[in-house]
Amino acid sequence: LVDQVLPYSLAKTNPREYLADARFHRSFKCSRTGKRVTYAEVGSPTGHPVLFFLQSHCSRYVAIWQDLAAAAANVRLIAMDRPGCGGTEDCDLNDRVDTVCS
């Protein structure tokens, strides 16, 4: 399948072009903090959306190697850069989540 279907065949023949795919370089502005958040969407664009929660100090690029498997499973895998990683702006912990202490 990798050799037969674009864009997956580019992973072997032209990795630079494959990694430049716009699906891997999306962003939005957080409505609460006003900061930029970057993310990748891999797999099937019309598949079942699944959030891929990355471990500390990881970026969305970790999800790219799952692109073909996610497409085969009809999954749209969404991986957001963690604060301060990739293109996502850093923000204080108190800005990330609401905290309550009693």
Backbone as CSV, one residue per row, in Angstrom:
resi,resn,N_x,N_y,N_z,CA_x,CA_y,CA_z,C_x,C_y,C_z
1,LEU,0.822,-1.203,0.000,0.000,0.000,0.000,0.862,1.263,0.000
2,VAL,1.949,1.244,0.748,2.818,2.427,0.805,3.323,2.803,-0.580
3,ASP,3.667,1.822,-1.391,4.215,2.106,-2.718,3.152,2.495,-3.738
4,GLN,1.884,2.294,-3.425,0.825,2.483,-4.407,-0.011,3.737,-4.210
5,VAL,-0.062,4.279,-3.013,-0.986,5.373,-2.722,-0.227,6.646,-2.351
6,LEU,-0.569,7.753,-3.064,-0.065,9.055,-2.653,-0.904,9.500,-1.471
7,PRO,-0.440,10.181,-0.501,0.921,10.697,-0.352,1.897,9.707,0.263
8,TYR,1.441,8.487,0.583,2.290,7.544,1.303,3.516,7.115,0.515
9,SER,3.395,7.039,-0.816,4.552,6.651,-1.613,5.655,7.701,-1.517
10,LEU,5.286,8.950,-1.235,6.292,10.008,-1.082,7.189,9.769,0.129
11,ALA,6.690,9.057,1.127,7.498,8.783,2.317,8.787,8.071,1.932
12,LYS,8.724,7.244,0.913,9.921,6.534,0.452,10.657,7.281,-0.647
13,THR,9.911,7.807,-1.614,10.557,8.409,-2.778,11.020,9.839,-2.553
14,ASN,10.275,10.594,-1.745,10.626,11.991,-1.502,10.223,12.373,-0.075
15,PRO,10.978,11.899,0.916,10.591,12.148,2.309,10.477,13.624,2.661
16,ARG,11.257,14.466,2.059,11.186,15.901,2.357,9.817,16.458,1.959
17,GLU,9.336,16.089,0.787,8.020,16.547,0.333,6.912,15.953,1.212
18,TYR,7.047,14.681,1.562,6.059,14.019,2.415,5.950,14.721,3.770
19,LEU,7.084,15.024,4.386,7.077,15.670,5.704,6.613,17.120,5.651
20,ALA,6.617,17.716,4.452,6.146,19.089,4.290,4.630,19.149,4.078
21,ASP,3.964,18.001,4.056,2.519,17.932,3.847,1.805,18.833,4.861
22,ALA,0.861,19.636,4.397,0.149,20.583,5.252,-0.599,19.903,6.399
23,ARG,-0.947,18.622,6.252,-1.649,17.905,7.320,-0.819,17.835,8.596
24,PHE,0.488,17.899,8.450,1.384,17.769,9.593,1.740,19.120,10.223
25,HIS,1.232,20.214,9.652,1.636,21.558,10.089,0.437,22.486,10.238
26,ARG,-0.532,22.071,10.994,-1.742,22.882,11.202,-1.615,23.663,12.512
27,SER,-2.389,24.732,12.625,-2.355,25.511,13.871,-3.676,26.249,14.069
28,PHE,-3.895,26.670,15.298,-5.025,27.519,15.643,-4.616,28.383,16.825
29,LYS,-5.399,29.406,17.066,-5.152,30.293,18.205,-6.129,29.911,19.303
30,CYS,-5.602,29.603,20.483,-6.437,29.227,21.625,-7.319,30.415,22.007
31,SER,-8.617,30.187,22.076,-9.542,31.285,22.383,-9.413,31.774,23.825
32,ARG,-8.920,30.926,24.718,-8.800,31.322,26.125,-7.504,32.055,26.413
33,THR,-6.380,31.551,25.879,-5.080,32.159,26.183,-4.570,33.077,25.081
34,GLY,-5.112,32.934,23.873,-4.632,33.717,22.739,-3.324,33.211,22.166
35,LYS,-2.874,32.042,22.611,-1.585,31.500,22.158,-1.785,30.514,21.015
36,ARG,-0.739,30.395,20.208,-0.757,29.496,19.052,-0.556,28.051,19.504
37,VAL,-1.366,27.150,18.932,-1.251,25.716,19.178,-1.079,25.040,17.823
38,THR,-0.043,24.218,17.689,0.187,23.507,16.435,-0.131,22.034,16.616
39,TYR,-0.560,21.420,15.521,-0.945,20.011,15.579,-0.805,19.362,14.208
40,ALA,-0.855,18.036,14.203,-0.828,17.251,12.973,-2.082,16.412,12.918
41,GLU,-2.599,16.230,11.709,-3.688,15.295,11.473,-3.149,14.226,10.543
42,VAL,-3.124,13.004,11.005,-2.616,11.908,10.182,-3.715,10.877,9.974
43,GLY,-3.535,10.052,8.967,-4.514,9.025,8.679,-5.561,9.508,7.699
44,SER,-6.784,9.012,7.861,-7.887,9.332,6.961,-8.533,10.655,7.344
45,PRO,-8.611,11.621,6.427,-9.228,12.909,6.747,-10.704,12.788,7.114
46,THR,-11.360,11.729,6.661,-12.782,11.527,6.953,-12.992,10.409,7.975
47,GLY,-11.919,9.918,8.563,-12.017,8.817,9.513,-12.502,9.263,10.881
48,HIS,-12.620,8.303,11.771,-13.044,8.588,13.144,-11.952,9.391,13.851
49,PRO,-12.288,10.571,14.394,-11.254,11.383,15.056,-10.808,10.762,16.382
50,VAL,-9.493,10.691,16.562,-8.888,10.167,17.785,-7.806,11.144,18.215
51,LEU,-7.871,11.616,19.474,-6.821,12.496,19.992,-5.649,11.655,20.462
52,PHE,-4.456,12.019,20.021,-3.222,11.338,20.399,-2.538,12.240,21.421
53,PHE,-2.633,11.874,22.707,-2.028,12.677,23.765,-0.554,12.302,23.894
54,LEU,0.307,13.254,23.615,1.745,13.020,23.608,2.330,13.141,25.005
55,GLN,3.376,12.394,25.230,4.055,12.503,26.525,4.852,13.791,26.581
56,SER,5.350,14.102,27.743,6.086,15.333,27.970,7.252,15.486,27.001
57,HIS,7.437,16.688,26.489,8.533,17.074,25.587,8.465,16.380,24.232
58,CYS,7.274,15.977,23.821,7.095,15.394,22.483,6.430,16.422,21.577
59,SER,6.611,16.236,20.288,5.941,17.100,19.334,5.052,16.259,18.424
60,ARG,4.257,16.941,17.637,3.310,16.290,16.734,3.981,15.349,15.743
61,TYR,5.254,15.525,15.508,5.962,14.686,14.533,5.993,13.220,14.944
62,VAL,5.811,12.936,16.227,5.771,11.553,16.709,4.622,10.796,16.049
63,ALA,3.552,11.493,15.722,2.376,10.840,15.145,2.532,10.518,13.663
64,ILE,3.439,11.163,12.975,3.540,10.999,11.531,3.803,9.552,11.134
65,TRP,4.582,8.830,11.903,4.876,7.446,11.526,3.637,6.562,11.618
66,GLN,2.552,7.065,12.215,1.288,6.330,12.303,0.346,6.643,11.130
67,ASP,0.779,7.452,10.190,-0.071,7.934,9.108,-0.723,6.794,8.322
68,LEU,0.033,5.879,7.820,-0.504,4.791,6.999,-1.394,3.855,7.813
69,ALA,-0.972,3.507,9.022,-1.778,2.616,9.872,-3.111,3.268,10.232
70,ALA,-3.094,4.559,10.522,-4.331,5.264,10.863,-5.268,5.317,9.655
71,ALA,-4.718,5.544,8.476,-5.540,5.568,7.260,-6.172,4.202,7.015
72,ALA,-5.401,3.139,7.185,-5.910,1.782,6.975,-7.016,1.436,7.967
73,ALA,-6.965,2.032,9.162,-7.967,1.775,10.199,-9.125,2.780,10.147
74,ASN,-9.135,3.657,9.128,-10.147,4.702,8.981,-10.208,5.597,10.221
75,VAL,-9.020,6.013,10.667,-8.881,6.879,11.840,-8.220,8.184,11.415
76,ARG,-8.704,9.282,11.956,-8.049,10.586,11.794,-7.383,10.878,13.121
77,LEU,-6.075,10.671,13.185,-5.304,10.838,14.412,-4.864,12.297,14.530
78,ILE,-5.195,12.935,15.641,-4.888,14.353,15.855,-3.901,14.458,17.016
79,ALA,-2.703,14.973,16.722,-1.652,15.089,17.735,-1.235,16.549,17.868
80,MET,-1.452,17.119,19.051,-1.092,18.519,19.303,0.268,18.596,19.978
81,ASP,1.039,19.593,19.565,2.296,19.855,20.262,1.989,20.270,21.690
82,ARG,2.795,19.802,22.602,2.631,20.192,24.001,3.122,21.635,24.170
83,PRO,2.666,22.339,25.194,3.105,23.718,25.406,4.633,23.842,25.447
84,GLY,5.148,24.748,24.620,6.585,24.967,24.558,7.317,24.033,23.612
85,CYS,6.615,23.112,22.979,7.225,22.166,22.037,6.698,22.436,20.634
86,GLY,7.523,22.097,19.635,7.110,22.330,18.258,6.776,23.792,18.062
87,GLY,5.617,24.059,17.478,5.202,25.433,17.244,4.217,25.959,18.265
88,THR,3.889,25.154,19.277,2.944,25.600,20.305,3.669,26.485,21.304
89,GLU,3.066,27.636,21.553,3.679,28.581,22.496,3.618,28.036,23.918
90,ASP,4.638,28.377,24.678,4.679,27.970,26.079,3.659,28.788,26.864
91,CYS,3.130,28.180,27.893,2.239,28.914,28.798,2.348,28.309,30.187
92,ASP,2.100,29.146,31.184,2.181,28.704,32.570,1.139,27.622,32.837
93,LEU,1.422,26.761,33.790,0.492,25.697,34.152,-0.873,26.254,34.519
94,ASN,-0.904,27.348,35.242,-2.186,27.945,35.635,-2.995,28.427,34.440
95,ASP,-2.329,28.747,33.323,-3.031,29.147,32.103,-3.536,27.934,31.321
96,ARG,-2.939,26.765,31.554,-3.323,25.555,30.813,-4.596,24.935,31.350
97,VAL,-4.707,24.861,32.666,-5.850,24.192,33.289,-6.376,25.040,34.441
98,ASP,-7.643,24.899,34.684,-8.212,25.541,35.872,-7.880,24.663,37.067
99,THR,-7.359,25.273,38.119,-7.017,24.509,39.325,-7.794,25.039,40.510
100,VAL,-8.176,24.137,41.369,-8.920,24.507,42.580,-8.225,23.880,43.770
101,CYS,-7.923,24.666,44.774,-7.339,24.144,46.009,-8.298,24.449,47.153
102,SER,-8.504,23.451,47.988,-9.403,23.706,49.123,-8.657,23.675,50.425
